[in-house]
Amino acid sequence: MQLHIEKLVYGGDGLARLPADDKGPGKTVFLPFVIAGEKVEAKLTETRPGFARARLDNVLTPSTERITPDCPYFGNCGGCQYQHIAYDAQLRYKAEILRETLRRTAKLELADDINIHAGEPWQYRNRTRMHVQHAPAFQLGYHRTGSRQLLPVEHCPISSPLINKAIGTVWELGRDGKVPQLVHGIQFFANQNDQQLLVELYVRPEGSAKECQPFAAELHQLTPAIAGVVVFVSSPVEDDSRQFAPLTSVHPEPGLAIGSNSLQYRVADHDFRVSAGSFFQTNRFLVEQLATVAVGEHKGRSALDLYAGTGLFSLALALRFDQVLAVEASPQSFADLRHNASPNVKPIRATTEAFLSERGPKIAPDLVIVDPPRAGLGEKTTRALGRLSVPRVTYVSCDPATLARDLRLLLESGFKVEQAHLVDLFPQTAHMETILHLVR
């Protein structure tokens, strides 16, 4: 069938409509790897009461923004959705999607333009997580588009050069049969100048970290840039859910470390210790700008950093506020936060929900920064934040859908959007980082 692509929607798909018939207007169809305005040939793959999904077969009228993808895996790999779109156009589409998501869910029409912050569109990732499969032969890669099947990947052009070197080393060891059967995942984390790596190995629960110690030691020895290899026992489901979870129970026990269990990551004038299992932003070109935009030019007596991680925003706030309360629940991130904290930063080990419930009525900060996981704040935490005596809130979000859901409640509590920023931490993908400055 032939379809006309009306627009792009969050997640990477294009939206088209089936022809109207005697049953009513045409059903909405979603399909990947298309661009607004294109005429395409496609085949339906799934039909539901409210919508359908399709597979792109041929582009009949290509957009002038269509380009040839640089990655040979694009289209099969589930990691990227936008490599067929010129980068300037990617930014424009993301801004349009953000604006529409806020309009539809939060009932907010942004009065001003969205400020867009972009960096290098390739080799930007300082953290890359891959899946491991051992049968019928060793494979290292990502999930295929729209499935849980593994796609073998030997080079990832959005990951840093050092990470790609390490990926090659693991492939060599895997082909030699040296990667233990218990290993189901591996993560590479590079420091700011791409000179050192920290590697995390994820081992199936039926095994033990010690069984992977010889492989970890060989990987560490073969790659001088690897500062350490840390082995965690986890299931594949737990591993995949880390980006959505509040990080209160992720890796509750320390991993087995060969070499160092942390890296030093320099941002502006601060050195951050980032341990295995801790959260840190993934775009090596935009970390400093993200912190600068989030903190802004605000100054005052006190600030509150919720979901503080290893302290990226806390240390930036400490330069402009007399005291900073930094709240973090993850044991690994909290240990790093305490290590990284400057004298006027007070780390607090708690979930954001518990902290706001217990301490919220007793404090009146000048500014609050929230940077929740992809699941967002949720209704209970958002309402507690709305009750807080604070004139300014900065919401840092990696998911516009949950941002819009939470924002609707914050607007009801009296906040208004002063500025909207889109920081493109994830070029070539449909993901986006949003910073909203709220005042009341």
Secondary structure, DSSP 4 states (H G I P E B T S, - for coil): -EEE--EE-TTS-EEEEPPPBTTBSPPEEEESS--TT-EEEEEEEEE-SSEEEEEEEEEEE--TTB---S-TTBTTBSS-S-TTB-HHHHHHHHHHHHHHHHHHHS----SSPPEEE---SSS-BSEEEEEEE-SSS-EEEEEBTTSS-EEE-S--TTB-HHHHHHHHHHHHHHHTT-S-TTEEEEEEEE-TTS--EEEEEEE-TTS-GGGGHHHHHHHHHH-TTEEEEEEEE--HHHHHGGGTS-SSSSS-SPPEEEE-SEEEEEETTEEEEEETT----SBTTTHHHHHHHHHTT--EEEEEEES-TTSHHHHHHHTTEEEEEEEE--HHHHHHHHHH--TTEEEEES-HHHHHHHHGGG---SEEEE---TT-S-HHHHHHHHHS--SEEEEEES-HHHHHHHHHHHHHTT-EEEEEEEE-SSTTSS--EEEEEEE-
